[in-house]
Amino acid sequence: MKKNLSLLVFLGILLAFNFIIAKDMPAGQPFQSLENRIENIEEEIDKIWQKLGEEPVCVPEQEVCDGVDNDCDGEIDEICSLVVEDDFNSYTAGSIVGQGGWQNYQNGDNFIVQSFLTREGPRALFNDSSADSIIVKQGNSSTDGSQTIWFMPNLTQWDSNAFFQVRLTKGAWTAAGPNASFVAITFEQDGGTEGKVGYSPGLGQPYIYFGKYRYEWSRLDIEWRSSDKKARYRINTENWTAWDDFPNSSYFTDFDYIGFDFKKSSGSGGLYIDFLY
């Protein structure tokens, strides 16, 4: 950007220089009027601004998987595929089950569409039930992809046993059988105003915790690849985790479902979910 601004300054100097030359130019020489010179310079300025509009705006550590160098690292980001894109804005208030392809897996009616608090648009999901509640949605089949989820937990009111889990699965939650691959990310209470987020590296293995979150809109990013059947994660655009295994990763072919699980034993704090892409 500094280089482009320098070009504009140079053009301003060139305009002043042309004015001086035009004023002192000897009679009889070919002469281009000052008005024509200004028009030519304006055309060059328009070309520069057009060029600026074509250049991507780089954000460090941001990869959008759209075939553009979004993070300014000199490499074109891969074109990744996501499983589900949804902003909930076209749904009616009430249970999400039956709307936009969302299905009940267990007590799914506790996830409701509401307009009281959203991250964007007029609608978002909410759940504050004490019953273990799971909803799922089938989306695109993706062998190499990324998924982003925005959420806001009122964890200041969560009890110590409350949790929120996000899964990307082959088949609906665990219905695809014992060898179905899935990634699982869990969000738990971690002392009043903070929560901790972790991922599962395999069946029966302890979760690996990699970040914190608060009572505010937070962003979870997940990426996976088929070359070595691994996934990585980050919270609120912080550093990515290392690429790691996930449950049944050796059987991985693709992910085609997303699912949410929320449960608490007591307390009044709930969970908001908005904008999946």
C-alpha positions as CSV (number, residue, x, y, z in Angstrom):
1,M,0.0,0.0,0.0
2,K,2.9,2.4,0.8
3,K,4.3,1.8,-2.7
4,N,0.9,2.6,-4.3
5,L,0.6,5.8,-2.3
6,S,4.1,6.8,-3.4
7,L,2.9,6.4,-7.0
8,L,0.0,8.8,-6.4
9,V,2.5,11.3,-4.9
10,F,4.7,10.9,-7.9
11,L,1.7,11.6,-10.2
12,G,1.0,14.8,-8.2
13,I,4.6,16.0,-8.7
14,L,4.4,15.1,-12.4
15,L,1.2,17.2,-12.7
16,A,3.0,20.2,-11.2
17,F,6.1,19.6,-13.5
18,N,3.9,19.4,-16.6
19,F,2.4,22.8,-15.7
20,I,5.8,24.4,-15.4
21,I,6.9,22.9,-18.8
22,A,3.7,24.0,-20.5
23,K,4.1,27.6,-19.2
24,D,7.7,27.9,-20.4
25,M,7.5,25.8,-23.7
26,P,8.9,27.7,-26.7
27,A,6.5,28.8,-29.4
28,G,6.1,26.5,-32.4
29,Q,6.7,23.2,-30.6
30,P,4.0,20.6,-30.5
31,F,1.9,21.4,-27.4
32,Q,-0.6,19.4,-25.5
33,S,-3.0,21.6,-23.5
34,L,-2.8,21.5,-19.7
35,E,-6.4,20.2,-19.7
36,N,-5.5,17.2,-21.9
37,R,-2.5,16.5,-19.7
38,I,-4.7,16.5,-16.6
39,E,-7.1,14.1,-18.3
40,N,-4.3,11.8,-19.2
41,I,-3.0,11.8,-15.6
42,E,-6.5,11.2,-14.2
43,E,-6.8,8.2,-16.5
44,E,-3.5,6.8,-15.1
45,I,-4.8,7.4,-11.5
46,D,-8.0,5.5,-12.3
47,K,-5.9,2.6,-13.6
48,I,-3.9,2.5,-10.4
49,W,-7.0,2.6,-8.2
50,Q,-8.5,-0.2,-10.4
51,K,-5.3,-2.2,-9.9
52,L,-5.6,-1.6,-6.1
53,G,-9.1,-3.0,-6.2
54,E,-7.9,-6.2,-7.9
55,E,-5.2,-6.9,-5.3
56,P,-6.3,-9.1,-2.4
57,V,-6.3,-7.6,1.1
58,C,-3.9,-9.8,3.1
59,V,-4.5,-10.7,6.7
60,P,-1.6,-12.5,8.5
61,E,-2.5,-16.1,9.5
62,Q,-5.8,-16.0,7.6
63,E,-6.5,-18.7,5.1
64,V,-9.9,-18.7,3.5
65,C,-9.4,-21.6,1.2
66,D,-10.5,-19.7,-1.9
67,G,-7.5,-19.9,-4.1
68,V,-6.1,-16.5,-3.1
69,D,-3.0,-15.6,-1.0
70,N,-5.1,-14.2,1.9
71,D,-2.4,-14.5,4.5
72,C,0.4,-12.8,2.6
73,D,2.8,-15.8,2.8
74,G,3.4,-15.8,-0.9
75,E,1.5,-19.1,-1.5
76,I,-1.9,-19.5,-3.0
77,D,-4.3,-20.9,-0.4
78,E,-5.9,-24.2,-1.3
79,I,-9.6,-24.3,-2.3
80,C,-11.1,-26.2,0.6
81,S,-14.7,-27.5,0.8
82,L,-16.9,-27.1,3.9
83,V,-19.5,-29.4,5.2
84,V,-22.3,-27.0,6.2
85,E,-23.0,-23.3,5.5
86,D,-25.8,-21.8,7.6
87,D,-26.7,-18.5,9.2
88,F,-30.2,-19.5,10.5
89,N,-31.6,-16.2,9.3
90,S,-34.4,-17.7,7.2
91,Y,-35.8,-20.0,9.9
92,T,-38.9,-19.3,12.1
93,A,-38.7,-19.0,15.9
94,G,-38.9,-22.2,17.8
95,S,-37.3,-25.6,17.5
96,I,-34.6,-26.0,14.8
97,V,-35.5,-29.6,14.2
98,G,-37.1,-29.9,10.7
99,Q,-35.8,-26.5,9.5
100,G,-33.0,-26.3,6.9
101,G,-32.2,-30.0,7.1
102,W,-31.5,-30.0,10.9
103,Q,-32.3,-33.3,12.5
104,N,-33.0,-34.5,16.0
105,Y,-30.5,-37.0,17.3
106,Q,-31.3,-36.6,21.0
107,N,-33.6,-34.0,22.7
108,G,-33.0,-31.8,19.6
109,D,-36.0,-29.6,20.2
110,N,-34.0,-27.9,23.0
111,F,-32.0,-26.1,20.3
112,I,-34.3,-23.2,19.3
113,V,-34.2,-20.4,16.7
114,Q,-34.3,-17.0,18.4
115,S,-33.8,-13.3,17.6
116,F,-32.9,-12.0,21.1
117,L,-29.1,-12.3,20.6
118,T,-27.2,-12.9,17.3
119,R,-23.8,-12.4,15.9
120,E,-25.1,-11.5,12.4
121,G,-28.5,-11.2,10.9
122,P,-31.9,-11.6,12.6
123,R,-31.6,-15.3,13.9
124,A,-29.3,-17.6,15.8
125,L,-29.5,-20.8,17.8
126,F,-29.9,-21.0,21.5
127,N,-30.0,-23.8,24.1
128,D,-30.1,-23.6,27.9
129,S,-31.6,-27.0,28.7
130,S,-30.2,-29.3,31.3
131,A,-31.0,-32.4,29.2
132,D,-28.2,-33.7,27.0
133,S,-29.3,-32.4,23.6
134,I,-27.8,-33.3,20.1
135,I,-28.7,-32.0,16.7
136,V,-27.1,-32.9,13.3
137,K,-27.2,-31.8,9.8
138,Q,-26.1,-33.5,6.6
139,G,-24.1,-31.3,4.3
140,N,-21.4,-31.6,1.6
141,S,-19.1,-34.6,1.5
142,S,-15.6,-33.3,2.1
143,T,-12.3,-35.1,1.9
144,D,-10.1,-32.0,2.3
145,G,-11.8,-29.0,3.9
146,S,-12.5,-26.4,6.6
147,Q,-15.4,-25.5,8.8
148,T,-15.9,-22.4,10.9
149,I,-18.5,-22.1,13.8
150,W,-19.3,-18.9,15.7
151,F,-20.7,-19.5,19.2
152,M,-21.2,-17.6,22.5
153,P,-21.5,-19.5,25.8
154,N,-22.8,-17.9,29.0
155,L,-20.2,-20.0,30.8
156,T,-20.2,-17.7,33.9
157,Q,-23.5,-19.5,34.8
158,W,-22.4,-23.0,33.7
159,D,-21.9,-25.7,36.3
160,S,-18.7,-27.7,36.4
161,N,-20.2,-30.5,34.4
162,A,-21.5,-28.4,31.6
163,F,-20.1,-28.8,28.1
164,F,-20.6,-28.0,24.5
165,Q,-19.2,-30.3,21.8
166,V,-18.9,-29.8,18.0
167,R,-18.4,-32.9,15.8
168,L,-17.8,-33.4,12.1
169,T,-18.6,-37.0,11.2
170,K,-19.1,-39.5,8.5
171,G,-22.7,-40.3,9.0
172,A,-25.0,-38.8,11.7
173,W,-23.1,-38.5,15.0
174,T,-22.3,-42.1,16.0
175,A,-25.0,-43.7,13.8
176,A,-22.5,-44.6,11.0
177,G,-21.0,-47.4,13.1
178,P,-17.9,-48.2,15.3
179,N,-15.4,-47.4,12.5
180,A,-16.8,-44.1,11.4
181,S,-14.3,-41.2,11.5
182,F,-15.1,-38.0,13.3
183,V,-13.5,-34.9,14.8
184,A,-14.7,-33.8,18.2
185,I,-14.0,-30.5,19.9
186,T,-15.2,-29.9,23.4
187,F,-15.8,-26.6,25.3
188,E,-15.8,-26.8,29.1
189,Q,-16.0,-24.6,32.2
190,D,-12.6,-23.7,33.5
191,G,-13.1,-21.4,36.5
192,G,-15.8,-18.8,36.4
193,T,-15.2,-16.4,33.5
194,E,-13.1,-18.6,31.3
195,G,-13.6,-21.9,29.5
196,K,-11.1,-24.3,27.9
197,V,-11.3,-25.9,24.5
198,G,-9.8,-29.3,23.5
199,Y,-9.9,-31.8,20.7
200,S,-9.9,-35.6,20.7
201,P,-6.8,-37.2,19.1
202,G,-8.3,-40.7,19.2
203,L,-10.9,-43.0,20.8
204,G,-10.3,-43.4,24.5
205,Q,-7.5,-40.8,24.6
206,P,-7.7,-37.7,26.8
207,Y,-8.6,-34.4,25.1
208,I,-5.8,-32.1,24.2
209,Y,-6.6,-28.6,25.4
210,F,-5.3,-25.8,23.2
211,G,-7.1,-22.5,24.0
212,K,-9.4,-20.4,26.2
213,Y,-12.7,-18.6,25.5
214,R,-15.0,-16.2,27.4
215,Y,-18.6,-15.1,27.5
216,E,-18.4,-13.4,24.1
217,W,-18.7,-14.4,20.4
218,S,-15.9,-16.8,19.6
219,R,-14.8,-18.5,16.4
220,L,-13.8,-22.1,16.0
221,D,-11.9,-23.2,12.9
222,I,-11.3,-26.8,11.8
223,E,-9.3,-28.0,8.9
224,W,-8.8,-31.6,7.7
225,R,-6.9,-33.3,4.9
226,S,-6.9,-36.7,3.3
227,S,-3.2,-37.0,2.4
228,D,-2.3,-38.2,5.9
229,K,-5.8,-38.3,7.5
230,K,-5.2,-35.5,10.1
231,A,-6.9,-32.4,11.4
232,R,-6.0,-29.2,13.1
233,Y,-7.9,-26.5,15.1
234,R,-7.8,-23.0,16.4
235,I,-9.9,-20.7,18.5
236,N,-10.4,-17.0,17.7
237,T,-7.8,-16.9,15.0
238,E,-5.0,-17.8,17.4
239,N,-2.2,-20.2,16.4
240,W,-3.3,-23.4,14.8
241,T,-2.7,-26.7,16.6
242,A,-0.3,-29.2,15.0
243,W,-1.9,-31.6,12.5
244,D,-3.0,-34.6,14.5
245,D,-5.0,-37.8,14.4
246,F,-8.7,-37.9,15.2
247,P,-11.0,-40.7,16.3
248,N,-10.9,-43.6,13.7
249,S,-8.8,-41.4,11.4
250,S,-7.3,-44.6,9.8
251,Y,-10.8,-45.3,8.4
252,F,-11.3,-41.7,7.1
253,T,-12.8,-41.2,3.7
254,D,-14.8,-37.9,4.2
255,F,-17.0,-35.9,6.5
256,D,-20.6,-35.2,5.6
257,Y,-22.4,-34.3,8.8
258,I,-22.0,-31.6,11.5
259,G,-23.4,-32.0,15.0
260,F,-23.8,-30.0,18.2
261,D,-24.1,-31.4,21.7
262,F,-24.9,-29.3,24.8
263,K,-25.5,-30.4,28.3
264,K,-25.4,-29.0,31.8
265,S,-26.5,-30.3,35.2
266,S,-27.7,-27.0,36.7
267,G,-27.4,-23.2,36.4
268,S,-29.1,-20.7,34.1
269,G,-26.3,-20.2,31.5
270,G,-27.0,-21.2,27.9
271,L,-25.3,-21.4,24.6
272,Y,-25.7,-19.3,21.4
273,I,-24.6,-20.6,17.9
274,D,-24.5,-18.5,14.8
275,F,-23.0,-18.5,11.3
276,L,-21.4,-21.7,10.0
277,Y,-19.2,-21.5,7.0
